[in-house]
Amino acid sequence: MAVTGIVALIGTADESQNMLVPRLLWTLPTVNSTSWQFGDTMAPPRSLRSTLVTSPPKTSIALGWNPCQTAIYLVRGPSHGAALLELKVEADDIVGVGGDIGEVINPGNLFDSETFFRPIYETVIDNSIATGNLDIVASNFEDAEKVFLLTPQVLVEENSLCIPDMFQYEVRIKGTVRIEGNDSALENLTIRSNIDVWNGEGGHTANAIVLHQDNITTNGSYNTDYNFDFTHSGSTSLTTGEGLYSYIGVYTDDDNVLPITVNVYYTFDKETYFSLTSIKECPPTDCQVYLVNETLSRVTEAITDRCLTVKSDYYGRTDSQPYTSDQDGCGSLRVLTGGLQIRQATEKVFFASMKDLYEGLRPIDNIGMGLEGNNIRIEHVDYFYQDVKIMDILLVPEMQTDIEERLVYSSIKTGYNKWESKSIKGIDEYNSPKEFRTGIKAVNNPLDISSNIITAGYVIENLRTTTLVNTGNTDSTYDNDLFGICVERTGYGYQVEQGIVENASGFFSPSTSYNWRIRPMYNLMRWFKSIAQAYVNISNTTSKLFFTSGKGNYLALGNISVYDPCSLDAGPIAENKDLDYTDFKNISDATPLYKAEIITFDYPLSVADYKYIRSAPYGYLNVQCGTGLFVKGFIKTIDFKPAEGMANITLIVKWQ
C-alpha cells in the first residue's frame, strides 16, 4: 500500500549547530515505509536557498513611510519627525604603563629653531574620529617654519555638516626632558608645553592658534633633567582640516651662537593622557527599506514562482501582506535594507536570499519554519512546541531513554558579527559580539547564535553620512550587507524606534540610540528557553548563563517599559549580566519547552492514527510506559511501516 509522502516541520537536533530547532523537512514515500525523518542542517531546502534580486514593497525611512513606497529618516529632519541619532565623537587615550621614551639626536647645526616632540599613546581607549593619530605618529621634528612633521593627536576630517564647531578637551602632559650638549656659552634655553590648533597652512609657529603655553623652568644648563606636568581642559572650535596638537618644544633665542651639537632625550610618564569629545549630529537622509514580513514573503514567492508564500503572526502586522494578523507581532516592526540603500548609491538594487534572511533573523528572534498547505509558516519557537495533546500512547511495553547531549551547551556566542565601522574604533556600540557560558562542565558543546545582520547604530550612521560628502558612487565594504532597523508606527507611517530605554546608563545618548529592542542581551533572553533545558531546575541559583566576554560596549544597562507587550525584562539589565529566570518579567518566557532527553519505542499505529498525528505535528504525545506513569514528548521522528502497522517513534521529552 502506497502512502503519500509528507512535508513537515518539527523539532530535531541540529548536527552542525548542536541545537534543537524547528525546521522544514521533505520526505519521499516508499511502498512499505513512510519515514518521518528530520534533516540535520539549519538551512531551508535547496529550492529556498537561491540568491535573487527581490522587490518586496518598498518603504523609506529618514534614517515616515507610506504602505507601498516606504522611506524612513535615519535622523530627525525639520519636517519628518524622525529622531536624531546622536553619536559620541571622541579621542580618549593614555600613554600606557611603560610611559613613552624617545630621543632627537643632533636636531640641527644651529640650535636656534624649535625641536618638538609629542607622546605616542599606547592605550587607545576610544577613537571615534575619522583620523585620530594617537598611536601612529611622527612624534618629533625640527624647524617648524619649514616642515611641520609632527602629527596632531586629532585631525578633523569628518563631514562639517555633522560635527559642531565646539569640542571639549582635557589634556595632561607629564614627564622629563634632558638636553645634552657641550657648549657652555649657549644661553636662553627654553622648554615649553603647547596646546594649539593648526590647519596645515603656512608655518606652524606663525599660524597656529595657541590654546595653552607653559614654560618649563630651566637654569640654562645642559645635561640636566627638567620635569614638567601640565593639565588643561576647555573647549575649542575645530573645523574640517584642523588638527589639535599637544607637544613639548625645546629652543633657544640666542642667534649669535656658533654651530653646536646637542641631543634631546624625553620621557612622557604613564599619567599622560589626551581626551577630546563632541557630538556628531548629521542632517537626515532617506533610505529605502523593506518590512521583514513582506521581504520573507516576496523572496519565497519569487523562488517558488508564487507556489508558496509566508505566513507569520510573529512578523505579521494588522496591515501586512499577503496575510494580516490580529495584532502587530513582536518582530513585526522591523525593516531590512542594504548598505547601498543606506549610503544612497546611484544604483541600489536590494539583494536577499531565504538562507541569509532566515539565518540572520533566527539568532535574533529564535524562530522556526514549517510548511502549512501553500504557506511557509515562520514563528517564534513556542509555536512549534505547543502545550496541546495530540493523543495518548498507552501501554508501551519497552521504552529506551537517552540524554541528548547535543542540547546541553557549554558556551554561547550571541550578538552580531559585524558591528565596527572600518574608519573608527568606537567602544560605545552595544550591538556587538558577546559570549556566555553555562554551569555545565561535563561537555564541550558551543552554541553560536550570532547574526550577520548589521544593527549597529555607529555603523549605520557612519555609512549613511558618507552620502553627505560623496555622491554615492564610492564603493563601501558594507554595500552588500544586510542591515536591520527597529521602527515604530506614526500617524503617517513609520519611523526609527528610539527613546524606549528606561533607567539607562553605561552608553551615550540613550534617548537617540538605535535597535535597543534587539540588543544581544534581549536576543539571548529570547533564546533562554532553548538553552536552559541543560539545567534540571531553572530556579536553582546556579542555573544561569554566565557572561564571559564581550566586544564593544558590554556595560550598557536599561530596560523596556513593563507595559510594552513584547518586553522581556523585569527591570534594568546590563549586557554583561549573568542571566537567570528572575530577570524575566514573565516566567513563561524563561521556562524551557523540552528537556535534553529523548525516548524511543515501537508502537502499533494505524494509517488513520498516522495521518492524525501528521495533521497536528506541533503538539505532544502522552506516552504511558507499561502500566506506569505517563511521559509527554514532542515528535522528533516517526518511521511508519504501513504494511506492518508499526511505527518506530522518537520523542523529545516535554518540560514539565
C-alpha positions, 0 to 999 in steps of 0.5 A: 500500500502506497502512502503519500509522502509528507512535508513537515516541520518539527523539532530535531537536533541540529548536527552542525549547530548542536541545537534543537530547532524547528525546521522544514523537512521533505520526505519521499514515500516508499511502498512499505515505509513512510519515514518521518525523518528530520534533516540535520542542517539549519538551512531551508531546502535547496529550492529556498536557498537561491540568491535573487534580486527581490522587490518586496514593497518598498518603504523609506525611512529618514534614517515616515513611510507610506504602505507601498513606497516606504522611506524612513529618516535615519535622523530627525529632519525639520519636517519628518519627525524622525529622531536624531541619532546622536553619536559620541565623537571622541579621542580618549587615550593614555600613554600606557604603563611603560610611559613613552621614551624617545630621543632627537639626536643632533636636531640641527647645526644651529640650535636656534629653531624649535625641536618638538616632540609629542607622546605616542599613546599606547592605550587607545581607549576610544577613537571615534574620529575619522583620523585620530593619530594617537598611536601612529605618529611622527612624534618629533621634528625640527624647524617648524617654519619649514616642515611641520612633521609632527602629527596632531593627536586629532585631525578633523576630517569628518563631514562639517555638516555633522560635527559642531564647531565646539569640542571639549578637551582635557589634556595632561602632559607629564614627564622629563626632558634632558638636553645634552650638549657641550657648549657652555656659552649657549644661553636662553634655553627654553622648554615649553608645553603647547596646546594649539590648533593648526590647519596645515597652512603656512608655518606652524609657529606663525599660524597656529592658534595657541590654546595653552603655553607653559614654560618649563623652568630651566637654569640654562644648563645642559645635561640636566633633567627638567620635569614638567606636568601640565593639565588643561581642559576647555573647549575649542572650535575645530573645523574640517582640516584642523588638527589639535596638537599637544607637544613639548618644544625645546629652543633657544633665542640666542642667534649669535651662537656658533654651530653646536651639537646637542641631543634631546632625550624625553620621557612622557610618564604613564599619567599622560593622557589626551581626551577630546569629545563632541557630538556628531549630529548629521542632517537626515537622509532617506533610505529605502527599506523593506518590512521583514514580513513582506521581504520573507514573503516576496523572496519565497514567492519569487523562488517558488514562482508564487507556489508558496508564500509566508505566513507569520503572526510573529512578523505579521502586522494588522496591515501586512501582506499577503496575510494580516494578523490580529495584532502587530507581532513582536518582530513585526516592526522591523525593516531590512535594507542594504548598505547601498540603500543606506549610503544612497548609491546611484544604483541600489538594487536590494539583494536577499536570499531565504538562507541569509534572511532566515539565518540572520533573523533566527539568532535574533528572534529564535524562530522556526519554519514549517510548511502549512498547505501553500504557506511557509509558516515562520514563528517564534519557537513556542509555536512549534512546541505547543502545550496541546495533546495530540493523543495518548500512547498507552501501554508501551511495553519497552521504552529506551531513554537517552540524554541528548547531549547535543542540547546541553551547551557549554558556551554561547556566542550571541550578538552580531558579527559585524558591528565596527565601522572600518574608519573608527574604533568606537567602544560605545556600540552595544550591538556587538559580539558577546559570549556566555557560558553555562554551569555545565562542565561535563561537555564541550558543546558551543552554541553560536547564535550570532547574526550577520545582520548589521544593527549597529547604530555607529555603523549605520550612521557612519555609512549613511553620512558618507552620502553627505560628502560623496555622491554615492558612487564610492564603493563601501565594504558594507554595500552588500550587507544586510542591515536591520532597523527597529521602527515604530508606527506614526500617524503617517507611517513609520519611523526609527524606534528610539527613546524606549530605554528606561533607567539607562546608563553605561552608553551615550545618548540613550534617548537617540540610540538605535535597535535597543529592542534587539540588543544581544542581551534581549536576543539571548533572553529570547533564546533562554528557553532553548538553552536552559533545558541543560539545567534540571531546575531553572530556579536553582541559583546556579542555573544561569548563563554566565557572561564571559566576554564581550566586544564593544560596549558590554556595560550598557544597562536599561530596560523596556517599559513593563507595559510594552507587550513584547518586553522581556525584562523585569527591570534594568539589565546590563549586557554583561549580566549573568542571566537567570529566570528572575530577570524575566518579567514573565516566567513563561518566557524563561521556562524551557519547552523540552528537556535534553532527553529523548525516548524511543519505542515501537508502537502499533499505529494505524494509517488513520492514527498516522495521518492524525498525528501528521495533521497536528505535528506541533503538539505532544504525545502522552506516552504511558510506559507499561502500566506506569506513569505517563511521559509527554514528548514532542515528535522528533521522528516517526518511521511508519511501516504501513504494511506492518502497522508499526511505527518506530517513534522518537520523542523529545521529552516535554518540560514539565 
